[in-house]
Amino acid sequence: MKIALPDSSGHLSNYPLTGTPITPTPLGADPARIVFSAAHVVADPFTASDPSGKAAVDWDGTMAFRRHLTDLGLGIAEAMDTAQRGMGLDWPGALELITRTKQEVPDALVFNGCGTDQLDPNDARTLDDVRRAYLDQVDAIQHVGGRIILMASRALARVATKPDDYISVYGDVLRACDEPVILHWLGEMFDPALAGYWGANTFAQSQETALTIINENASKVDGIKISLLDKDKEIEMRRQLPAGVKMYTGDDFNYPELIAGDDQGYSHALLGIFDPLAVAVGKAIGQLGAADVTGFRATLDPTVPLARLIFRAPTQYYKTGVVFLAWLNGHQDHFVMLNGAQAMRPLPYFVECFRLADQCGLLADPDLAVARMRRMLAVYGVA
């Protein structure tokens, strides 16, 4: 099968598909690693609302994708930045998403993003403003029976002036949580408003503050996800975590190596790239559980070039690639996103996504993917 694809100058050449679609392999019981997919939402393409207005979600399509993930045995990290949280999906929409997912897959492993996004950072004046915003979301999520991922706060980054401010706010919020939470350290490459988080401008100082919070509240912390796209920083911190506190890799560039681990430990996973990679995850983790590290790497390593493309700078637009692949693979009938985010990458990006997804076996139905890619190209005037 071939498709004519343009290069960056518009010149067309035939591309022959070469990949063999990966056979979906559900994650088995008692897996070698705990893995979460940060799941995207499906937008309603028929809304009359402007993209800059209130988010309109296709709830049937969104819940169908959650069933797809749970059928494969993956955990779901709900209402995170992959779902365009704070980038199209506001807090009321996020709470509805959390509530619906709890009702749809009540027995699944689901942790839910808890932040302060109902508080405009420009309206935050004091640490108490941020503390109240966090606690309101904690109460709402726990009220519907949800577990918590404690997200980084733009408002806290704005009003905090020193590490002790973070230690104080996080300590109070963690004490209000009924069950251990996952902390999320989101780097500024994902959200520029989080520059200087933890009250410092160096990794060493920031890590010290985060570790202080974990050590002072270890019984309330299941683990921490680091999204810094730097494997050495993750490994350094992983080796300093107290016993019983997990490291969840958020490194969409180096996840095979970090999940495989070394003689001093390994990372579990909470990754946006596991949304389009879900069919491969069960197979890979099963191989790892069977001590077949070579097979594990052979399954996941070929997906890394695609992940690096999807998460290239400006990194916050990675959701566009994630949803593009969901559309190519038939998980939704359109390529429309909240906040008009489908327009945030150029055509050569989509062409290369298509090529790389084919080459690592992530086009589930090549005929469908080719048909949809041709429709995409036609929108850009490619005959």
Phi, psi and chi 1 to 4 in degrees:
 res  aa     phi    psi   chi1   chi2   chi3   chi4
   1 MET       -  137.0 -176.3 -174.8  -52.4      -
   2 LYS  -129.4  157.0  -63.9 -179.8 -179.8  178.9
   3 ILE  -143.3  137.6  179.5  173.0      -      -
   4 ALA   -79.6  118.8      -      -      -      -
   5 LEU  -118.6  141.1  -64.1  176.1      -      -
   6 PRO   -87.1  151.8   31.7  -34.2      -      -
   7 ASP   -91.5 -171.9   60.3   20.7      -      -
   8 SER   -69.7  -11.6   57.9      -      -      -
   9 SER   -99.8   -0.9   66.1      -      -      -
  10 GLY    93.7   -1.4      -      -      -      -
  11 HIS   -72.0  131.6  176.4   73.6      -      -
  12 LEU   -94.5  141.7  -69.6  174.3      -      -
  13 SER  -144.7  150.1   58.2      -      -      -
  14 ASN   -74.0  130.8  -78.4  -33.3      -      -
  15 TYR  -112.1  116.9  169.8   75.2      -      -
  16 PRO   -86.1  127.4   27.9  -29.5      -      -
  17 LEU   -68.7  135.2  -83.4   71.3      -      -
  18 THR  -123.5  -14.1   59.7      -      -      -
  19 GLY   -77.0  151.5      -      -      -      -
  20 THR  -104.4  118.7  -59.6      -      -      -
  21 PRO   -55.7  133.9  -25.6   34.8      -      -
  22 ILE   -67.4  132.7  -66.1  173.0      -      -
  23 THR   -76.7  121.0  -60.0      -      -      -
  24 PRO   -58.6  131.7  -22.5   33.1      -      -
  25 THR  -124.9  109.2  -54.8      -      -      -
  26 PRO   -61.1  145.5  -22.7   34.3      -      -
  27 LEU   -65.9  131.6 -160.4   67.8      -      -
  28 GLY   -79.5  175.9      -      -      -      -
  29 ALA   -68.1  147.0      -      -      -      -
  30 ASP    51.2   59.0 -167.2   24.2      -      -
  31 PRO   -68.9  160.5   26.7  -35.0      -      -
  32 ALA   -66.5  -26.3      -      -      -      -
  33 ARG  -137.3  149.2  -57.0  -71.9 -173.1  -90.3
  34 ILE   -84.7  127.3  -60.3  169.0      -      -
  35 VAL  -129.5  130.9  -69.3      -      -      -
  36 PHE  -116.6  140.6  -69.5   90.3      -      -
  37 SER  -101.0  123.8  166.1      -      -      -
  38 ALA   -76.4  112.0      -      -      -      -
  39 ALA   -94.9  143.2      -      -      -      -
  40 HIS   -83.8  167.2   76.0  -81.3      -      -
  41 VAL  -109.0  153.7  -64.8      -      -      -
  42 VAL   -97.2  123.7 -178.3      -      -      -
  43 ALA   -77.3  154.9      -      -      -      -
  44 ASP   -85.8  111.8  177.5   -0.2      -      -
  45 PRO   -76.3   -9.4   31.1  -35.5      -      -
  46 PHE  -100.9    3.0  -57.6  109.6      -      -
  47 THR   -64.4  147.6  179.7      -      -      -
  48 ALA   -89.4   -2.1      -      -      -      -
  49 SER   -74.4  144.9  -61.1      -      -      -
  50 ASP   -67.7  151.7  -70.8  -28.9      -      -
  51 PRO   -56.1  -30.3  -27.3   35.8      -      -
  52 SER   -81.2   -3.2   59.1      -      -      -
  53 GLY   -92.2 -157.0      -      -      -      -
  54 LYS   -63.3  136.8 -178.0  176.4  175.8   57.5
  55 ALA   -63.5  136.5      -      -      -      -
  56 ALA  -116.4  114.7      -      -      -      -
  57 VAL  -106.6  136.7  177.2      -      -      -
  58 ASP   -82.6   97.9  173.3   -6.4      -      -
  59 TRP   -69.8  -35.3  -68.3  112.9      -      -
  60 ASP   -63.4  -46.8  -70.7  -18.7      -      -
  61 GLY   -65.1  -38.5      -      -      -      -
  62 THR   -66.1  -43.3  -64.4      -      -      -
  63 MET   -71.2  -33.0  -69.3  -59.6  109.7      -
  64 ALA   -62.1  -37.3      -      -      -      -
  65 PHE   -69.2  -35.5 -168.4   75.4      -      -
  66 ARG   -63.0  -38.7  -88.8   94.9 -173.0  123.6
  67 ARG   -65.4  -36.6  -67.4 -167.1  -61.7  -86.8
  68 HIS   -57.9  -45.8  160.7   69.4      -      -
  69 LEU   -67.0  -45.2  -67.2  174.8      -      -
  70 THR   -71.2  -30.6   57.5      -      -      -
  71 ASP   -62.5  -28.0  -74.2  -11.9      -      -
  72 LEU   -86.9   -1.1  -69.7  169.7      -      -
  73 GLY    85.5    6.6      -      -      -      -
  74 LEU   -80.5  147.8  -87.1   68.8      -      -
  75 GLY   -76.0  160.3      -      -      -      -
  76 ILE  -116.4  127.2  -63.3  172.7      -      -
  77 ALA   -96.3  104.9      -      -      -      -
  78 GLU   -93.7  147.4 -169.6   56.5  -80.0      -
  79 ALA    57.3   41.6      -      -      -      -
  80 MET   -98.9 -170.0  -57.3  -69.5  -70.8      -
  81 ASP   -66.4  -25.0   54.0  -60.8      -      -
  82 THR   -61.3  -30.7  -53.1      -      -      -
  83 ALA   -84.8   15.1      -      -      -      -
  84 GLN    61.8   33.9  -68.4  177.9 -110.5      -
  85 ARG   -62.4  124.0  178.2   77.6  177.8  -88.5
  86 GLY    73.7    4.9      -      -      -      -
  87 MET  -136.1   38.2  -52.5  169.0 -163.4      -
  88 GLY   137.2  -36.5      -      -      -      -
  89 LEU  -103.4  115.9 -173.4   69.5      -      -
  90 ASP   -87.9  179.3   60.5   11.3      -      -
  91 TRP   -63.0  -45.5  163.9 -123.5      -      -
  92 PRO   -58.2  -39.9  -27.0   36.9      -      -
  93 GLY   -65.7  -38.4      -      -      -      -
  94 ALA   -64.8  -42.1      -      -      -      -
  95 LEU   -65.4  -38.2 -178.6   58.3      -      -
  96 GLU   -63.9  -40.8 -177.5  171.6    1.5      -
  97 LEU   -61.7  -45.9  175.7   60.3      -      -
  98 ILE   -60.4  -44.1  -70.4  165.6      -      -
  99 THR   -65.3  -45.9  -56.9      -      -      -
 100 ARG   -64.7  -40.9  -74.9  175.5  177.2  -96.4
 101 THR   -64.7  -39.7  -62.5      -      -      -
 102 LYS   -60.4  -38.9 -179.1   65.0  176.3  178.0
 103 GLN   -74.3  -35.6  -65.5  168.6  -14.9      -
 104 GLU   -73.6  -44.0 -174.6   73.3   25.0      -
 105 VAL  -130.1   69.2  -73.6      -      -      -
 106 PRO   -63.6  -24.6   22.1  -33.3      -      -
 107 ASP  -100.8    3.2  -60.9  -37.8      -      -
 108 ALA   -78.1  161.5      -      -      -      -
 109 LEU   -81.0  104.9  176.6   63.4      -      -
 110 VAL  -134.0  126.6 -179.5      -      -      -
 111 PHE  -115.3  149.2  -83.2   59.2      -      -
 112 ASN  -125.5  138.6  -54.4  -82.5      -      -
 113 GLY   -66.1  127.2      -      -      -      -
 114 CYS  -124.6  118.4  173.5      -      -      -
 115 GLY  -137.2 -146.5      -      -      -      -
 116 THR  -134.3   26.2   65.0      -      -      -
 117 ASP   -74.3   -5.1   44.9  -35.9      -      -
 118 GLN   -76.2  -11.4   77.9  -85.1   36.6      -
 119 LEU  -103.8  113.3  172.5   63.9      -      -
 120 ASP   -62.2  126.1 -171.7  -42.0      -      -
 121 PRO   -53.0  -31.4  -27.4   35.2      -      -
 122 ASN   -71.4  -18.0  -66.5  -40.3      -      -
 123 ASP   -94.2   -8.2  -65.9  -26.4      -      -
 124 ALA   -76.7  126.4      -      -      -      -
 125 ARG  -113.9  -33.5  -62.7  -70.1 -179.0  -92.5
 126 THR  -135.7  166.7   67.6      -      -      -
 127 LEU   -62.4  -32.2  -64.3  177.4      -      -
 128 ASP   -63.8  -34.7  -78.4  -19.4      -      -
 129 ASP   -59.5  -44.7  -67.7  -22.9      -      -
 130 VAL   -68.7  -41.9  178.7      -      -      -
 131 ARG   -59.9  -45.5 -168.9  176.7  -78.0  109.0
 132 ARG   -63.1  -40.1  -79.2 -168.8  -65.1  -89.5
 133 ALA   -63.8  -45.6      -      -      -      -
 134 TYR   -58.6  -48.3  -96.2  133.0      -      -
 135 LEU   -66.6  -32.8  -67.7  174.0      -      -
 136 ASP   -62.2  -41.8  -75.5  -12.1      -      -
 137 GLN   -72.8  -37.6  -67.4 -159.4   15.6      -
 138 VAL   -55.5  -50.0  167.8      -      -      -
 139 ASP   -60.4  -43.4  -71.6  -15.4      -      -
 140 ALA   -66.2  -43.3      -      -      -      -
 141 ILE   -68.6  -43.0  -65.9  170.0      -      -
 142 GLN   -68.5  -28.1  -68.1 -174.8  157.9      -
 143 HIS   -62.8  -32.0 -179.8   72.2      -      -
 144 VAL   -95.9   10.9  -60.1      -      -      -
 145 GLY    83.3   22.1      -      -      -      -
 146 GLY   -93.7  146.8      -      -      -      -
 147 ARG   -83.1  162.8  -63.1  -70.9  -61.4  -87.0
 148 ILE  -121.8  136.7  -74.3  173.1      -      -
 149 ILE  -107.9  117.1  -59.3  168.9      -      -
 150 LEU   -85.0  106.4 -156.7   57.0      -      -
 151 MET   -83.3  159.1  -59.1  168.7   68.7      -
 152 ALA   -68.4  149.4      -      -      -      -
 153 SER  -115.8  122.5  164.6      -      -      -
 154 ARG   -62.2  -37.7  -67.3  173.3  178.7  171.6
 155 ALA   -65.9  -40.3      -      -      -      -
 156 LEU   -66.8  -39.6 -176.8   55.0      -      -
 157 ALA   -61.0  -29.3      -      -      -      -
 158 ARG   -78.2  -40.6 -176.5  178.4 -174.7  -82.4
 159 VAL   -98.1  -21.8  -58.6      -      -      -
 160 ALA   -70.6  142.4      -      -      -      -
 161 THR  -118.1  -11.5   60.8      -      -      -
 162 LYS  -156.7  164.2   55.2 -173.6 -177.1  -62.3
 163 PRO   -56.0  -37.3  -29.4   36.9      -      -
 164 ASP   -60.5  -26.8  -77.3  -11.2      -      -
 165 ASP   -64.9  -41.9  -67.4  -19.4      -      -
 166 TYR   -67.6  -42.4  -70.8   86.1      -      -
 167 ILE   -61.4  -40.3  -67.5  168.8      -      -
 168 SER   -67.1  -50.2  171.5      -      -      -
 169 VAL   -65.7  -47.2  170.1      -      -      -
 170 TYR   -63.8  -37.9  -88.9   80.3      -      -
 171 GLY   -61.1  -44.9      -      -      -      -
 172 ASP   -64.6  -41.6  -71.2  -19.1      -      -
 173 VAL   -68.6  -42.4  174.5      -      -      -
 174 LEU   -63.1  -36.2  -73.2  168.3      -      -
 175 ARG   -64.1  -23.0  -78.4 -172.9  -75.5  -85.4
 176 ALA   -86.7   -6.8      -      -      -      -
 177 CYS   -85.9  132.8  -64.3      -      -      -
 178 ASP   -74.8  -31.5  -65.4  -23.0      -      -
 179 GLU  -129.8  159.2  -62.6 -177.6   84.4      -
 180 PRO   -57.3  142.5  -26.6   35.9      -      -
 181 VAL  -112.2  167.2  -47.9      -      -      -
 182 ILE  -102.4  123.6  -61.3  172.3      -      -
 183 LEU   -81.5  148.7  -58.0  178.2      -      -
 184 HIS  -126.4  114.2 -173.6 -167.7      -      -
 185 TRP   -97.8  102.0 -179.2  -11.9      -      -
 186 LEU  -100.1  121.9 -172.3   66.4      -      -
 187 GLY   -75.9  162.6      -      -      -      -
 188 GLU   -68.7  -17.2   62.4 -174.0  -81.7      -
 189 MET   -65.9  -25.9   67.9  -71.0  -64.8      -
 190 PHE   -86.8  -34.0  -73.0   90.7      -      -
 191 ASP  -148.4  101.0 -172.9  -13.7      -      -
 192 PRO   -57.6  -22.6  -25.7   35.3      -      -
 193 ALA   -69.1   -9.4      -      -      -      -
 194 LEU   -98.8   13.2  -61.5  175.5      -      -
 195 ALA   -58.5  136.9      -      -      -      -
 196 GLY    77.5   17.4      -      -      -      -
 197 TYR   -61.9  151.6 -151.0   73.0      -      -
 198 TRP    73.8    9.8  -53.4  117.8      -      -
 199 GLY    78.4   23.8      -      -      -      -
 200 ALA  -149.3  161.7      -      -      -      -
 201 ASN  -110.8    2.7  -68.6  -45.8      -      -
 202 THR  -119.4  152.3   69.6      -      -      -
 203 PHE   -62.7  -42.0  171.1   72.4      -      -
 204 ALA   -59.4  -44.4      -      -      -      -
 205 GLN   -69.8  -40.7  -67.1  170.1  -44.6      -
 206 SER   -64.2  -43.3  -60.5      -      -      -
 207 GLN   -61.0  -40.7  177.2 -175.7 -121.0      -
 208 GLU   -59.9  -42.2 -178.8  180.0   -8.1      -
 209 THR   -66.1  -46.0  -58.1      -      -      -
 210 ALA   -61.8  -41.1      -      -      -      -
 211 LEU   -67.3  -34.7  -74.4  169.9      -      -
 212 THR   -61.4  -45.1  -63.7      -      -      -
 213 ILE   -61.3  -44.0  -69.0  168.8      -      -
 214 ILE   -65.3  -46.8  -67.8  169.3      -      -
 215 ASN   -65.5  -35.0  -77.3  -51.9      -      -
 216 GLU   -76.8  -15.9  -69.8 -176.3   -3.3      -
 217 ASN  -134.7   36.0  -56.3  -84.4      -      -
 218 ALA   -58.4  -33.6      -      -      -      -
 219 SER   -70.2  -15.7   65.7      -      -      -
 220 LYS  -102.9    3.9  -67.5  -65.7 -176.2  114.4
 221 VAL  -119.2  113.8  179.2      -      -      -
 222 ASP   -73.5  -39.7  171.2   81.9      -      -
 223 GLY  -178.2 -178.0      -      -      -      -
 224 ILE  -133.6  137.6 -178.2  168.4      -      -
 225 LYS  -102.4  128.8  169.3 -174.5  173.2  171.3
 226 ILE  -110.8  122.4  -64.0 -174.8      -      -
 227 SER  -116.2   76.2  -62.0      -      -      -
 228 LEU  -119.1   -5.2  -60.1  178.1      -      -
 229 LEU    54.7   40.2  -57.0 -178.5      -      -
 230 ASP  -143.4  102.7 -173.6  -40.5      -      -
 231 LYS   -64.4  -34.8   63.8  179.6 -178.3 -179.8
 232 ASP   -66.2  -38.0  -65.6  -31.8      -      -
 233 LYS   -66.7  -40.6  -69.6  175.8  179.4  176.2
 234 GLU   -63.6  -45.8  178.9  175.5  -41.9      -
 235 ILE   -63.0  -42.6  -67.9  168.5      -      -
 236 GLU   -58.1  -45.1  178.8 -177.5  -23.7      -
 237 MET   -73.1  -37.6 -172.5  168.4 -176.1      -
 238 ARG   -54.8  -38.7 -174.4  173.6   75.6 -166.0
 239 ARG   -74.1  -10.4  -68.5  174.4  177.4  170.8
 240 GLN  -107.5    0.0  -61.9 -177.5   59.6      -
 241 LEU   -70.3  144.3  -68.7  174.7      -      -
 242 PRO   -67.6  158.3   21.7  -30.9      -      -
 243 ALA   -54.8  135.3      -      -      -      -
 244 GLY    91.5  -11.8      -      -      -      -
 245 VAL   -98.5  123.9  175.3      -      -      -
 246 LYS   -89.0  152.1  -54.5  176.3 -171.1   71.2
 247 MET   -99.5  124.8  173.3   60.7   74.1      -
 248 TYR  -106.9  115.5  -69.7   93.8      -      -
 249 THR   -67.6  135.9 -173.9      -      -      -
 250 GLY  -116.2   19.1      -      -      -      -
 251 ASP   -90.9   98.3 -171.4  -25.8      -      -
 252 ASP   -78.8    5.2  -59.0  -83.8      -      -
 253 PHE  -102.9  -29.0  -75.0  179.5      -      -
 254 ASN  -131.6   25.1  -58.6  -69.9      -      -
 255 TYR   -62.9  -36.1   48.8   93.2      -      -
 256 PRO   -60.1  -46.3  -24.9   36.4      -      -
 257 GLU   -64.4  -40.8  175.4 -177.9  -13.2      -
 258 LEU   -71.6  -37.4  -68.4  162.9      -      -
 259 ILE   -71.4  -41.1  -64.5  169.1      -      -
 260 ALA   -60.2  -41.4      -      -      -      -
 261 GLY    82.1 -171.1      -      -      -      -
 262 ASP  -140.6 -168.1   53.5   32.7      -      -
 263 ASP   -72.8   -3.1   57.6    0.5      -      -
 264 GLN  -112.0    2.6  -62.8 -175.2   53.5      -
 265 GLY   144.7 -177.4      -      -      -      -
 266 TYR  -152.1  169.1   54.8   79.7      -      -
 267 SER  -108.8  142.6  -62.6      -      -      -
 268 HIS   -78.6 -168.8  -61.0  -82.1      -      -
 269 ALA  -141.6  138.4      -      -      -      -
 270 LEU  -142.2   95.7 -163.6  165.9      -      -
 271 LEU  -132.6  137.1  -70.6  163.9      -      -
 272 GLY   -67.3  -32.0      -      -      -      -
 273 ILE   -68.8  -17.8 -163.7   60.0      -      -
 274 PHE   -76.3   -3.4  -83.3    6.7      -      -
 275 ASP   -66.5  -59.2  179.6  -53.3      -      -
 276 PRO   -76.7  -18.2   25.1  -33.8      -      -
 277 LEU   -92.7    6.9  -95.8   59.5      -      -
 278 ALA   -54.1  -37.3      -      -      -      -
 279 VAL   -65.7  -23.7  -66.3      -      -      -
 280 ALA   -92.2  -17.6      -      -      -      -
 281 VAL   -68.3  -45.5  173.3      -      -      -
 282 GLY   -59.8  -43.1      -      -      -      -
 283 LYS   -60.3  -47.3  176.1 -178.3  178.3 -178.5
 284 ALA   -64.5  -45.9      -      -      -      -
 285 ILE   -68.3  -33.6  -60.9  -59.6      -      -
 286 GLY   -62.0  -42.0      -      -      -      -
 287 GLN   -62.2  -40.6  -69.7  167.5  -44.8      -
 288 LEU   -64.6  -40.7 -164.0   58.4      -      -
 289 GLY   -64.3  -26.4      -      -      -      -
 290 ALA   -89.6   12.9      -      -      -      -
 291 ALA    64.4   23.3      -      -      -      -
 292 ASP   -98.3   74.8 -179.0    8.3      -      -
 293 VAL   -65.4  -35.5  177.5      -      -      -
 294 THR   -62.3  -44.6  -60.1      -      -      -
 295 GLY   -64.7  -40.8      -      -      -      -
 296 PHE   -56.5  -48.9  166.2   82.5      -      -
 297 ARG   -67.4  -34.7  -64.4  -62.3  -63.7  -96.9
 298 ALA   -66.3  -28.1      -      -      -      -
 299 THR   -78.7  -44.3  -61.7      -      -      -
 300 LEU   -93.9  -32.7  -77.6 -168.3      -      -
 301 ASP   -56.4  -39.9  -78.9    0.1      -      -
 302 PRO   -65.5  -15.0  -24.3   36.3      -      -
 303 THR   -85.0  -11.7   69.1      -      -      -
 304 VAL   -64.6  -43.4  170.8      -      -      -
 305 PRO   -57.0  -38.3  -27.4   37.2      -      -
 306 LEU   -64.4  -44.5  174.5   64.5      -      -
 307 ALA   -61.7  -41.9      -      -      -      -
 308 ARG   -65.3  -35.2  -73.5  178.2  173.2  -98.2
 309 LEU   -67.5  -48.6  172.9   67.3      -      -
 310 ILE   -59.6  -37.4  -71.6  175.5      -      -
 311 PHE   -99.3   19.0  -77.3   79.5      -      -
 312 ARG   -66.6  160.5   78.6  179.1 -166.6 -170.4
 313 ALA   -67.4  144.2      -      -      -      -
 314 PRO   -67.8  116.9  -15.4   29.1      -      -
 315 THR   -62.5  -29.8  -51.9      -      -      -
 316 GLN   -62.9  -13.0   63.3  -94.6   34.6      -
 317 TYR   -93.6   13.7  -59.9  135.7      -      -
 318 TYR   -60.8  -26.4   76.9   86.2      -      -
 319 LYS   -56.9  -29.8  -79.7   78.9   73.5  175.4
 320 THR   -60.7  -44.7  -59.1      -      -      -
 321 GLY   -66.7  -38.3      -      -      -      -
 322 VAL   -60.6  -47.8  166.9      -      -      -
 323 VAL   -72.9  -33.7  177.6      -      -      -
 324 PHE   -56.9  -45.3  175.2   62.6      -      -
 325 LEU   -69.0  -34.6  -69.4  178.6      -      -
 326 ALA   -61.8  -38.1      -      -      -      -
 327 TRP   -68.9  -47.3  174.8   59.9      -      -
 328 LEU   -56.6  -34.4  -71.5 -176.2      -      -
 329 ASN   -92.5    8.8  -79.4  -43.0      -      -
 330 GLY    81.0   13.6      -      -      -      -
 331 HIS   -80.7  -10.0  -66.7  -62.0      -      -
 332 GLN  -154.2  159.0   52.1 -164.1   80.7      -
 333 ASP   -91.3    2.1  -65.2  -30.6      -      -
 334 HIS  -152.8  165.4   58.8   81.7      -      -
 335 PHE  -117.0   71.2 -179.3   39.4      -      -
 336 VAL  -125.0  138.8  174.3      -      -      -
 337 MET  -127.4  159.0  -63.5  175.6   64.5      -
 338 LEU   -56.7  143.9  -57.3 -176.4      -      -
 339 ASN    64.5   17.2 -143.8   26.2      -      -
 340 GLY    64.8   25.7      -      -      -      -
 341 ALA   -68.6  -10.8      -      -      -      -
 342 GLN   -64.3  -17.0   70.5  -86.4    7.2      -
 343 ALA   -92.0    5.9      -      -      -      -
 344 MET   -92.0    7.3  -61.3  -48.7  -66.2      -
 345 ARG  -133.0  151.7  -66.1  -65.7 -159.2 -173.8
 346 PRO   -84.2  166.0   31.6  -35.4      -      -
 347 LEU   -57.2  -43.5  179.2   58.5      -      -
 348 PRO   -58.0  -30.2  -28.2   37.2      -      -
 349 TYR   -61.8  -46.0  170.7   90.5      -      -
 350 PHE   -67.6  -38.1  -63.3  117.2      -      -
 351 VAL   -61.4  -44.4  170.2      -      -      -
 352 GLU   -70.7  -35.0 -168.2   62.1   12.2      -
 353 CYS   -57.5  -44.6  -83.8      -      -      -
 354 PHE   -60.7  -48.7  178.7   90.0      -      -
 355 ARG   -58.5  -50.4  -67.7  177.9 -169.5  -90.5
 356 LEU   -69.0  -36.8  -68.1  175.5      -      -
 357 ALA   -62.7  -39.9      -      -      -      -
 358 ASP   -62.4  -47.5  164.1   54.9      -      -
 359 GLN   -65.1  -26.5  -69.6  164.8   15.9      -
 360 CYS  -105.8   18.7   58.3      -      -      -
 361 GLY    76.4   25.1      -      -      -      -
 362 LEU  -102.4   10.6  -70.6  173.6      -      -
 363 LEU   -98.6  102.1  -63.2 -178.9      -      -
 364 ALA   -63.6  -38.7      -      -      -      -
 365 ASP  -129.0   93.4 -179.1  -17.3      -      -
 366 PRO   -56.2  -36.7  -28.2   37.2      -      -
 367 ASP   -61.6  -45.9  -72.1  -29.7      -      -
 368 LEU   -64.1  -43.8  175.1   64.8      -      -
 369 ALA   -62.1  -41.6      -      -      -      -
 370 VAL   -64.7  -44.0  165.6      -      -      -
 371 ALA   -60.4  -42.0      -      -      -      -
 372 ARG   -73.1  -35.6  -69.6 -169.4  167.4 -177.0
 373 MET   -63.6  -39.0 -170.5   67.2 -158.3      -
 374 ARG   -63.2  -39.4  -74.7  178.3  175.4  146.5
 375 ARG   -63.8  -40.0  -73.1  160.9   53.6 -172.1
 376 MET   -61.6  -46.1  175.8   82.3  164.8      -
 377 LEU   -62.8  -36.8  -66.4  172.6      -      -
 378 ALA   -62.6  -35.2      -      -      -      -
 379 VAL   -60.4  -33.5  171.0      -      -      -
 380 TYR   -89.0    6.3  -76.4   82.8      -      -
 381 GLY    85.9   16.3      -      -      -      -
 382 VAL   -86.2  118.0  177.9      -      -      -
 383 ALA   -78.7      -      -      -      -      -
